[in-house]
Amino acid sequence: MINYDDNRNFYRMMLNSQVTVTIIDDEANSTVVATCRDLSATGMAIEMPHPLEIATNVRVSVESANSNVPSLDVSGKVVRVTEEGGGCFLVGINISEID
């Protein structure tokens, strides 16, 4: 039997997908390529080579591997940043809007 001890309202889907992160808070709306590690209905964790500030507004695009399935575009805010070591940071994003 699988024990589900995580107190979340939605299950996480584990991924290893390349995403494009657009940082909305800076004047240039710069983009960074990152890796999405997990995704749920309300949030996602992405792995990046540098940290983002808490409360930074971002837009994340996940390209579809199948032409029959549309790409996923979400807007959200950074709620957690954890240094994983080796110049890698795990950034938690709370999804506020799905397009």
MOPAC internal coordinates of N, CA, C and O (Angstrom, degrees):
PM7 1SCF
backbone

  N    0.0000 0     0.00 0     0.00 0    0    0    0
  C    1.4426 1     0.00 0     0.00 0    1    0    0
  C    1.5235 1   109.25 1     0.00 0    2    1    0
  O    1.2310 1   120.34 1   -42.50 1    3    2    1
  N    1.2977 1   116.95 1   137.50 1    3    2    1
  C    1.4549 1   121.66 1   177.98 1    5    3    2
  C    1.5139 1   109.07 1   -84.94 1    6    5    3
  O    1.2310 1   121.11 1   -51.54 1    7    6    5
  N    1.3292 1   115.49 1   128.46 1    7    6    5
  C    1.4499 1   121.35 1   178.55 1    9    7    6
  C    1.5217 1   108.39 1   -95.74 1   10    9    7
  O    1.2310 1   119.91 1   -60.31 1   11   10    9
  N    1.3245 1   117.77 1   119.69 1   11   10    9
  C    1.4586 1   122.03 1  -178.87 1   13   11   10
  C    1.5242 1   108.43 1  -106.20 1   14   13   11
  O    1.2310 1   120.72 1   -88.09 1   15   14   13
  N    1.3552 1   116.22 1    91.91 1   15   14   13
  C    1.4529 1   121.90 1  -177.17 1   17   15   14
  C    1.5135 1   113.63 1   -92.52 1   18   17   15
  O    1.2310 1   119.84 1   171.25 1   19   18   17
  N    1.3131 1   117.91 1    -8.75 1   19   18   17
  C    1.4550 1   121.33 1  -179.29 1   21   19   18
  C    1.5286 1   108.76 1   -70.83 1   22   21   19
  O    1.2310 1   119.92 1   -53.25 1   23   22   21
  N    1.3166 1   117.77 1   126.75 1   23   22   21
  C    1.4620 1   121.95 1  -176.56 1   25   23   22
  C    1.5224 1   111.88 1   -86.60 1   26   25   23
  O    1.2310 1   120.00 1  -129.47 1   27   26   25
  N    1.2831 1   117.61 1    50.53 1   27   26   25
  C    1.4601 1   122.30 1  -179.43 1   29   27   26
  C    1.5210 1   108.72 1  -105.42 1   30   29   27
  O    1.2310 1   121.60 1   -24.91 1   31   30   29
  N    1.3449 1   114.55 1   155.09 1   31   30   29
  C    1.4563 1   119.72 1   178.40 1   33   31   30
  C    1.5244 1   112.52 1   -81.98 1   34   33   31
  O    1.2310 1   120.15 1   159.82 1   35   34   33
  N    1.3280 1   117.32 1   -20.18 1   35   34   33
  C    1.4573 1   121.79 1  -178.02 1   37   35   34
  C    1.5245 1   109.45 1  -131.14 1   38   37   35
  O    1.2310 1   120.72 1   -36.97 1   39   38   37
  N    1.3186 1   116.23 1   143.03 1   39   38   37
  C    1.4555 1   120.93 1   176.84 1   41   39   38
  C    1.5230 1   110.17 1   -71.29 1   42   41   39
  O    1.2310 1   121.02 1   -29.45 1   43   42   41
  N    1.3161 1   115.65 1   150.55 1   43   42   41
  C    1.4609 1   121.55 1   175.94 1   45   43   42
  C    1.5195 1   109.59 1   -93.44 1   46   45   43
  O    1.2310 1   121.30 1   -38.57 1   47   46   45
  N    1.3185 1   115.12 1   141.43 1   47   46   45
  C    1.4512 1   121.68 1   174.37 1   49   47   46
  C    1.5262 1   106.39 1  -105.04 1   50   49   47
  O    1.2310 1   120.43 1   -61.01 1   51   50   49
  N    1.3068 1   116.79 1   118.99 1   51   50   49
  C    1.4564 1   121.09 1  -179.23 1   53   51   50
  C    1.5226 1   109.03 1   -76.19 1   54   53   51
  O    1.2310 1   121.10 1   -48.47 1   55   54   53
  N    1.3323 1   115.50 1   131.53 1   55   54   53
  C    1.4571 1   122.00 1  -178.20 1   57   55   54
  C    1.5201 1   110.23 1  -131.58 1   58   57   55
  O    1.2310 1   121.36 1    -8.60 1   59   58   57
  N    1.2837 1   114.99 1   171.40 1   59   58   57
  C    1.4597 1   123.35 1   170.17 1   61   59   58
  C    1.5201 1   106.19 1  -149.15 1   62   61   59
  O    1.2310 1   121.28 1  -119.35 1   63   62   61
  N    1.3447 1   115.16 1    60.65 1   63   62   61
  C    1.4587 1   121.04 1  -172.59 1   65   63   62
  C    1.5188 1   111.66 1  -114.02 1   66   65   63
  O    1.2310 1   121.25 1   -38.79 1   67   66   65
  N    1.3158 1   115.21 1   141.21 1   67   66   65
  C    1.4598 1   120.33 1   175.57 1   69   67   66
  C    1.5205 1   109.35 1   -71.54 1   70   69   67
  O    1.2310 1   120.61 1   -43.71 1   71   70   69
  N    1.3343 1   116.45 1   136.29 1   71   70   69
  C    1.4600 1   122.60 1   178.21 1   73   71   70
  C    1.5203 1   109.45 1  -131.56 1   74   73   71
  O    1.2310 1   121.16 1   -20.51 1   75   74   73
  N    1.3215 1   115.38 1   159.49 1   75   74   73
  C    1.4525 1   121.31 1   173.45 1   77   75   74
  C    1.5153 1   107.45 1  -110.71 1   78   77   75
  O    1.2310 1   120.73 1   -56.86 1   79   78   77
  N    1.3350 1   116.20 1   123.14 1   79   78   77
  C    1.4556 1   122.37 1  -179.02 1   81   79   78
  C    1.5207 1   108.42 1  -106.74 1   82   81   79
  O    1.2310 1   120.56 1   -57.81 1   83   82   81
  N    1.3285 1   116.53 1   122.19 1   83   82   81
  C    1.4654 1   121.88 1   175.23 1   85   83   82
  C    1.5187 1   107.64 1  -103.47 1   86   85   83
  O    1.2310 1   120.62 1   -57.66 1   87   86   85
  N    1.3193 1   116.41 1   122.34 1   87   86   85
  C    1.4603 1   121.78 1  -179.46 1   89   87   86
  C    1.5222 1   107.31 1   -86.54 1   90   89   87
  O    1.2310 1   120.26 1   -69.15 1   91   90   89
  N    1.3127 1   117.11 1   110.85 1   91   90   89
  C    1.4576 1   123.07 1  -173.78 1   93   91   90
  C    1.5217 1   111.84 1   -78.00 1   94   93   91
  O    1.2310 1   119.52 1   149.84 1   95   94   93
  N    1.3177 1   118.52 1   -30.16 1   95   94   93
  C    1.4564 1   121.68 1  -172.82 1   97   95   94
  C    1.5236 1   114.75 1   -72.07 1   98   97   95
  O    1.2310 1   119.24 1   158.96 1   99   98   97
  N    1.3253 1   119.06 1   -21.04 1   99   98   97
  C    1.4608 1   118.01 1   179.62 1  101   99   98
  C    1.5344 1   109.73 1   -90.36 1  102  101   99
  O    1.2310 1   120.49 1   -21.92 1  103  102  101
  N    1.3105 1   116.68 1   158.08 1  103  102  101
  C    1.4622 1   121.09 1  -174.40 1  105  103  102
  C    1.5188 1   113.18 1   -64.79 1  106  105  103
  O    1.2310 1   120.15 1   151.99 1  107  106  105
  N    1.3088 1   117.31 1   -28.01 1  107  106  105
  C    1.4602 1   121.26 1  -175.95 1  109  107  106
  C    1.5233 1   113.31 1   -87.52 1  110  109  107
  O    1.2310 1   119.84 1   170.30 1  111  110  109
  N    1.3415 1   117.91 1    -9.70 1  111  110  109
  C    1.4669 1   121.56 1  -172.89 1  113  111  110
  C    1.5264 1   110.06 1    50.07 1  114  113  111
  O    1.2310 1   120.74 1  -126.65 1  115  114  113
  N    1.3252 1   116.20 1    53.35 1  115  114  113
  C    1.4604 1   121.60 1  -176.67 1  117  115  114
  C    1.5215 1   111.50 1   -65.41 1  118  117  115
  O    1.2310 1   120.93 1   -26.41 1  119  118  117
  N    1.3169 1   115.83 1   153.59 1  119  118  117
  C    1.4582 1   121.63 1   179.52 1  121  119  118
  C    1.5179 1   110.17 1  -118.95 1  122  121  119
  O    1.2310 1   121.49 1   -30.79 1  123  122  121
  N    1.3227 1   114.75 1   149.21 1  123  122  121
  C    1.4566 1   123.17 1  -179.87 1  125  123  122
  C    1.5185 1   107.75 1  -136.71 1  126  125  123
  O    1.2310 1   120.44 1   -41.60 1  127  126  125
  N    1.3130 1   116.77 1   138.40 1  127  126  125
  C    1.4676 1   120.95 1   173.09 1  129  127  126
  C    1.5147 1   107.23 1   -88.40 1  130  129  127
  O    1.2310 1   120.83 1   -48.76 1  131  130  129
  N    1.3372 1   116.02 1   131.24 1  131  130  129
  C    1.4583 1   122.21 1  -177.70 1  133  131  130
  C    1.5287 1   108.71 1  -138.83 1  134  133  131
  O    1.2310 1   120.83 1     3.62 1  135  134  133
  N    1.3320 1   116.02 1  -176.38 1  135  134  133
  C    1.4597 1   121.97 1   179.01 1  137  135  134
  C    1.5161 1   109.21 1  -122.22 1  138  137  135
  O    1.2310 1   120.21 1   -54.71 1  139  138  137
  N    1.3264 1   117.20 1   125.29 1  139  138  137
  C    1.4616 1   121.35 1   176.56 1  141  139  138
  C    1.5266 1   108.03 1   -82.42 1  142  141  139
  O    1.2310 1   120.70 1   -58.03 1  143  142  141
  N    1.3297 1   116.26 1   121.97 1  143  142  141
  C    1.4677 1   121.33 1  -179.06 1  145  143  142
  C    1.5200 1   112.60 1   -92.88 1  146  145  143
  O    1.2310 1   120.22 1   143.14 1  147  146  145
  N    1.3584 1   117.19 1   -36.86 1  147  146  145
  C    1.4563 1   119.32 1   175.21 1  149  147  146
  C    1.5170 1   109.77 1  -153.32 1  150  149  147
  O    1.2310 1   121.72 1   -20.57 1  151  150  149
  N    1.3378 1   114.32 1   159.43 1  151  150  149
  C    1.4494 1   121.94 1  -173.84 1  153  151  150
  C    1.5203 1   109.13 1  -145.09 1  154  153  151
  O    1.2310 1   120.52 1   -43.29 1  155  154  153
  N    1.3296 1   116.61 1   136.71 1  155  154  153
  C    1.4600 1   121.19 1   171.97 1  157  155  154
  C    1.5202 1   107.47 1  -133.68 1  158  157  155
  O    1.2310 1   120.17 1     4.14 1  159  158  157
  N    1.3193 1   117.29 1  -175.86 1  159  158  157
  C    1.4601 1   121.09 1  -178.92 1  161  159  158
  C    1.5207 1   112.34 1   -67.21 1  162  161  159
  O    1.2310 1   120.04 1   157.81 1  163  162  161
  N    1.3260 1   117.53 1   -22.19 1  163  162  161
  C    1.4667 1   119.80 1  -175.45 1  165  163  162
  C    1.5214 1   114.62 1  -120.84 1  166  165  163
  O    1.2310 1   119.65 1   177.14 1  167  166  165
  N    1.3296 1   118.27 1    -2.86 1  167  166  165
  C    1.4549 1   118.63 1  -178.30 1  169  167  166
  C    1.5084 1   113.19 1  -165.60 1  170  169  167
  O    1.2310 1   122.02 1    -6.69 1  171  170  169
  N    1.3326 1   113.73 1   173.31 1  171  170  169
  C    1.4557 1   120.48 1   177.88 1  173  171  170
  C    1.5193 1   109.42 1  -152.16 1  174  173  171
  O    1.2310 1   120.85 1   -23.66 1  175  174  173
  N    1.3126 1   115.97 1   156.34 1  175  174  173
  C    1.4598 1   122.12 1   173.92 1  177  175  174
  C    1.5154 1   107.34 1  -117.90 1  178  177  175
  O    1.2310 1   121.23 1   -52.19 1  179  178  177
  N    1.3327 1   115.26 1   127.81 1  179  178  177
  C    1.4554 1   119.87 1   179.06 1  181  179  178
  C    1.5198 1   109.44 1  -122.28 1  182  181  179
  O    1.2310 1   121.29 1   -33.90 1  183  182  181
  N    1.3136 1   115.14 1   146.10 1  183  182  181
  C    1.4582 1   122.79 1   179.02 1  185  183  182
  C    1.5206 1   107.96 1  -100.88 1  186  185  183
  O    1.2310 1   121.07 1   -53.04 1  187  186  185
  N    1.3551 1   115.56 1   126.96 1  187  186  185
  C    1.4615 1   121.00 1  -176.12 1  189  187  186
  C    1.5214 1   110.30 1  -133.55 1  190  189  187
  O    1.2310 1   120.27 1   -21.16 1  191  190  189
  N    1.3372 1   117.09 1   158.84 1  191  190  189
  C    1.4704 1   119.87 1   178.50 1  193  191  190
  C    1.5317 1   113.45 1   -79.54 1  194  193  191
  O    1.2310 1   119.66 1   171.26 1  195  194  193
  N    1.3253 1   118.26 1    -8.74 1  195  194  193
  C    1.4678 1   121.22 1   178.33 1  197  195  194
  C    1.5248 1   108.75 1  -146.53 1  198  197  195
  O    1.2310 1   119.88 1   -24.47 1  199  198  197
  N    1.3298 1   117.84 1   155.53 1  199  198  197
  C    1.4636 1   119.94 1  -177.54 1  201  199  198
  C    1.5271 1   112.08 1   -79.64 1  202  201  199
  O    1.2310 1   121.15 1   -20.11 1  203  202  201
  N    1.3188 1   115.41 1   159.89 1  203  202  201
  C    1.4582 1   122.59 1   169.91 1  205  203  202
  C    1.5226 1   107.67 1  -114.84 1  206  205  203
  O    1.2310 1   120.52 1   -26.09 1  207  206  205
  N    1.3073 1   116.61 1   153.91 1  207  206  205
  C    1.4551 1   120.99 1   178.68 1  209  207  206
  C    1.5319 1   110.07 1   -72.29 1  210  209  207
  O    1.2310 1   120.62 1   -35.42 1  211  210  209
  N    1.3365 1   116.41 1   144.58 1  211  210  209
  C    1.4545 1   121.49 1   173.52 1  213  211  210
  C    1.5340 1   108.01 1   -58.05 1  214  213  211
  O    1.2310 1   119.89 1   -37.89 1  215  214  213
  N    1.3051 1   117.82 1   142.11 1  215  214  213
  C    1.4688 1   126.72 1   179.19 1  217  215  214
  C    1.5296 1   113.20 1    76.52 1  218  217  215
  O    1.2310 1   119.62 1  -171.71 1  219  218  217
  N    1.3430 1   118.33 1     8.29 1  219  218  217
  C    1.4590 1   120.92 1   174.79 1  221  219  218
  C    1.5295 1   108.87 1   -69.87 1  222  221  219
  O    1.2310 1   120.37 1   -48.45 1  223  222  221
  N    1.3188 1   116.90 1   131.55 1  223  222  221
  C    1.4650 1   121.50 1   176.23 1  225  223  222
  C    1.5262 1   108.97 1   -82.90 1  226  225  223
  O    1.2310 1   120.98 1   -46.25 1  227  226  225
  N    1.3255 1   115.73 1   133.75 1  227  226  225
  C    1.4611 1   121.04 1  -177.68 1  229  227  226
  C    1.5179 1   110.15 1  -136.41 1  230  229  227
  O    1.2310 1   121.74 1   -19.44 1  231  230  229
  N    1.3058 1   114.27 1   160.56 1  231  230  229
  C    1.4596 1   122.63 1   171.10 1  233  231  230
  C    1.5222 1   105.17 1  -124.78 1  234  233  231
  O    1.2310 1   120.39 1   -49.57 1  235  234  233
  N    1.3256 1   116.87 1   130.43 1  235  234  233
  C    1.4652 1   121.43 1  -176.81 1  237  235  234
  C    1.5276 1   108.79 1  -121.42 1  238  237  235
  O    1.2310 1   121.23 1   -49.23 1  239  238  237
  N    1.3282 1   115.26 1   130.77 1  239  238  237
  C    1.4670 1   121.56 1   177.88 1  241  239  238
  C    1.5176 1   109.35 1  -116.23 1  242  241  239
  O    1.2310 1   121.48 1   -52.02 1  243  242  241
  N    1.3321 1   114.78 1   127.98 1  243  242  241
  C    1.4624 1   121.84 1   176.57 1  245  243  242
  C    1.5143 1   106.53 1  -114.60 1  246  245  243
  O    1.2310 1   120.75 1   -68.00 1  247  246  245
  N    1.3221 1   116.18 1   112.00 1  247  246  245
  C    1.4605 1   120.45 1   179.90 1  249  247  246
  C    1.5278 1   109.61 1   -71.80 1  250  249  247
  O    1.2310 1   121.06 1   -36.68 1  251  250  249
  N    1.3112 1   115.58 1   143.32 1  251  250  249
  C    1.4551 1   121.46 1   178.58 1  253  251  250
  C    1.5228 1   110.01 1   -83.19 1  254  253  251
  O    1.2310 1   120.54 1   -39.08 1  255  254  253
  N    1.3086 1   116.57 1   140.92 1  255  254  253
  C    1.4622 1   121.46 1   176.71 1  257  255  254
  C    1.5264 1   111.10 1   -82.76 1  258  257  255
  O    1.2310 1   120.67 1   168.84 1  259  258  257
  N    1.3278 1   116.32 1   -11.16 1  259  258  257
  C    1.4608 1   121.78 1  -177.18 1  261  259  258
  C    1.5252 1   108.76 1  -121.90 1  262  261  259
  O    1.2310 1   120.18 1   -50.16 1  263  262  261
  N    1.3132 1   117.27 1   129.84 1  263  262  261
  C    1.4652 1   120.75 1  -177.65 1  265  263  262
  C    1.5283 1   112.56 1   -66.69 1  266  265  263
  O    1.2310 1   119.75 1   162.72 1  267  266  265
  N    1.3322 1   118.09 1   -17.28 1  267  266  265
  C    1.4625 1   121.74 1   178.40 1  269  267  266
  C    1.5291 1   112.85 1   -83.43 1  270  269  267
  O    1.2310 1   120.51 1   168.14 1  271  270  269
  N    1.3249 1   116.63 1   -11.86 1  271  270  269
  C    1.4638 1   121.64 1  -179.51 1  273  271  270
  C    1.5188 1   107.98 1  -112.68 1  274  273  271
  O    1.2310 1   119.94 1   -53.76 1  275  274  273
  N    1.3379 1   117.71 1   126.24 1  275  274  273
  C    1.4632 1   119.38 1  -178.22 1  277  275  274
  C    1.5295 1   111.93 1   -69.81 1  278  277  275
  O    1.2310 1   121.22 1   -23.95 1  279  278  277
  N    1.3200 1   115.27 1   156.05 1  279  278  277
  C    1.4674 1   120.87 1   175.43 1  281  279  278
  C    1.5234 1   108.73 1   -66.82 1  282  281  279
  O    1.2310 1   120.98 1   -20.70 1  283  282  281
  N    1.3292 1   115.73 1   159.30 1  283  282  281
  C    1.4605 1   121.77 1   178.75 1  285  283  282
  C    1.5203 1   108.86 1  -106.19 1  286  285  283
  O    1.2310 1   120.47 1   -55.64 1  287  286  285
  N    1.3192 1   116.70 1   124.36 1  287  286  285
  C    1.4583 1   122.41 1   175.93 1  289  287  286
  C    1.5179 1   107.68 1  -122.71 1  290  289  287
  O    1.2310 1   120.67 1   -56.26 1  291  290  289
  N    1.3369 1   116.33 1   123.74 1  291  290  289
  C    1.4626 1   120.86 1  -179.72 1  293  291  290
  C    1.5232 1   110.31 1  -130.24 1  294  293  291
  O    1.2310 1   121.26 1   -26.48 1  295  294  293
  N    1.3226 1   115.19 1   153.52 1  295  294  293
  C    1.4578 1   122.23 1   171.60 1  297  295  294
  C    1.5167 1   106.73 1  -113.80 1  298  297  295
  O    1.2310 1   120.90 1   -33.94 1  299  298  297
  N    1.3311 1   115.88 1   146.06 1  299  298  297
  C    1.4479 1   118.98 1  -179.87 1  301  299  298
  C    1.5064 1   112.24 1  -167.94 1  302  301  299
  O    1.2310 1   121.98 1     8.77 1  303  302  301
  N    1.3231 1   113.81 1  -171.23 1  303  302  301
  C    1.4595 1   121.20 1  -176.90 1  305  303  302
  C    1.5230 1   108.82 1  -133.34 1  306  305  303
  O    1.2310 1   120.85 1   -39.29 1  307  306  305
  N    1.3296 1   115.98 1   140.71 1  307  306  305
  C    1.4613 1   121.66 1   178.11 1  309  307  306
  C    1.5294 1   108.88 1   -69.68 1  310  309  307
  O    1.2310 1   120.78 1   -54.27 1  311  310  309
  N    1.3410 1   116.12 1   125.73 1  311  310  309
  C    1.4642 1   120.39 1  -179.47 1  313  311  310
  C    1.5297 1   112.79 1  -117.56 1  314  313  311
  O    1.2310 1   120.34 1   166.93 1  315  314  313
  N    1.3404 1   116.96 1   -13.07 1  315  314  313
  C    1.4627 1   120.24 1  -177.35 1  317  315  314
  C    1.5110 1   109.63 1  -155.91 1  318  317  315
  O    1.2310 1   120.78 1   -38.58 1  319  318  317
  N    1.3363 1   116.11 1   141.42 1  319  318  317
  C    1.4673 1   121.75 1   175.02 1  321  319  318
  C    1.5203 1   107.47 1  -137.91 1  322  321  319
  O    1.2310 1   120.57 1   -54.22 1  323  322  321
  N    1.3253 1   116.51 1   125.78 1  323  322  321
  C    1.4527 1   122.49 1  -179.56 1  325  323  322
  C    1.5160 1   109.03 1  -128.59 1  326  325  323
  O    1.2310 1   120.21 1   -50.94 1  327  326  325
  N    1.3235 1   117.21 1   129.06 1  327  326  325
  C    1.4571 1   120.18 1   176.07 1  329  327  326
  C    1.5174 1   108.47 1   -78.93 1  330  329  327
  O    1.2310 1   120.92 1   -55.92 1  331  330  329
  N    1.3193 1   115.85 1   124.08 1  331  330  329
  C    1.4574 1   121.72 1  -178.17 1  333  331  330
  C    1.5219 1   111.74 1   -93.40 1  334  333  331
  O    1.2310 1   119.94 1   168.66 1  335  334  333
  N    1.3299 1   117.71 1   -11.34 1  335  334  333
  C    1.4541 1   121.81 1  -177.69 1  337  335  334
  C    1.5099 1   111.26 1    99.17 1  338  337  335
  O    1.2310 1   121.22 1   -23.87 1  339  338  337
  N    1.3134 1   115.28 1   156.13 1  339  338  337
  C    1.4588 1   120.60 1   177.88 1  341  339  338
  C    1.5171 1   113.43 1    65.05 1  342  341  339
  O    1.2310 1   120.19 1  -149.45 1  343  342  341
  N    1.3344 1   117.24 1    30.55 1  343  342  341
  C    1.4572 1   120.26 1   179.63 1  345  343  342
  C    1.5107 1   113.80 1    73.04 1  346  345  343
  O    1.2310 1   120.48 1  -152.95 1  347  346  345
  N    1.3206 1   116.69 1    27.05 1  347  346  345
  C    1.4611 1   121.98 1  -178.83 1  349  347  346
  C    1.5285 1   108.85 1  -121.02 1  350  349  347
  O    1.2310 1   120.54 1   -45.48 1  351  350  349
  N    1.3216 1   116.58 1   134.52 1  351  350  349
  C    1.4578 1   121.73 1   179.87 1  353  351  350
  C    1.5185 1   109.55 1  -125.46 1  354  353  351
  O    1.2310 1   120.56 1   -42.92 1  355  354  353
  N    1.3347 1   116.53 1   137.08 1  355  354  353
  C    1.4529 1   122.42 1   176.25 1  357  355  354
  C    1.5313 1   107.07 1   -99.89 1  358  357  355
  O    1.2310 1   120.41 1   -61.01 1  359  358  357
  N    1.3321 1   116.82 1   118.99 1  359  358  357
  C    1.4527 1   122.66 1  -174.23 1  361  359  358
  C    1.5277 1   108.62 1  -112.12 1  362  361  359
  O    1.2310 1   120.42 1   -57.92 1  363  362  361
  N    1.3282 1   116.81 1   122.08 1  363  362  361
  C    1.4543 1   122.34 1   177.84 1  365  363  362
  C    1.5095 1   110.10 1   -91.81 1  366  365  363
  O    1.2310 1   120.48 1   -49.22 1  367  366  365
  N    1.3212 1   116.70 1   130.78 1  367  366  365
  C    1.4576 1   122.11 1  -177.84 1  369  367  366
  C    1.5174 1   109.56 1  -122.40 1  370  369  367
  O    1.2310 1   120.77 1   -51.37 1  371  370  369
  N    1.3330 1   116.14 1   128.63 1  371  370  369
  C    1.4550 1   122.55 1   173.69 1  373  371  370
  C    1.5176 1   107.50 1   -88.55 1  374  373  371
  O    1.2310 1   120.09 1   -60.07 1  375  374  373
  N    1.3341 1   117.43 1   119.93 1  375  374  373
  C    1.4607 1   122.09 1  -177.61 1  377  375  374
  C    1.5185 1   109.43 1   -79.30 1  378  377  375
  O    1.2310 1   120.78 1   -53.95 1  379  378  377
  N    1.3327 1   116.12 1   126.05 1  379  378  377
  C    1.4639 1   120.68 1   178.24 1  381  379  378
  C    1.5133 1   112.62 1  -106.84 1  382  381  379
  O    1.2310 1   120.10 1   157.31 1  383  382  381
  N    1.3315 1   117.41 1   -22.69 1  383  382  381
  C    1.4601 1   120.99 1  -177.74 1  385  383  382
  C    1.5181 1   110.08 1  -152.33 1  386  385  383
  O    1.2310 1   120.90 1   -43.23 1  387  386  385
  N    1.3344 1   115.88 1   136.77 1  387  386  385
  C    1.4672 1   121.70 1   176.21 1  389  387  386
  C    1.5141 1   108.00 1  -117.25 1  390  389  387
  O    1.2310 1   120.52 1   -52.69 1  391  390  389
  N    1.3244 1   116.61 1   127.31 1  391  390  389
  C    1.4753 1   120.93 1   179.25 1  393  391  390
  C    1.5046 1   110.46 1   -99.38 1  394  393  391
  O    1.2310 1   120.10 1   180.00 1  395  394  393

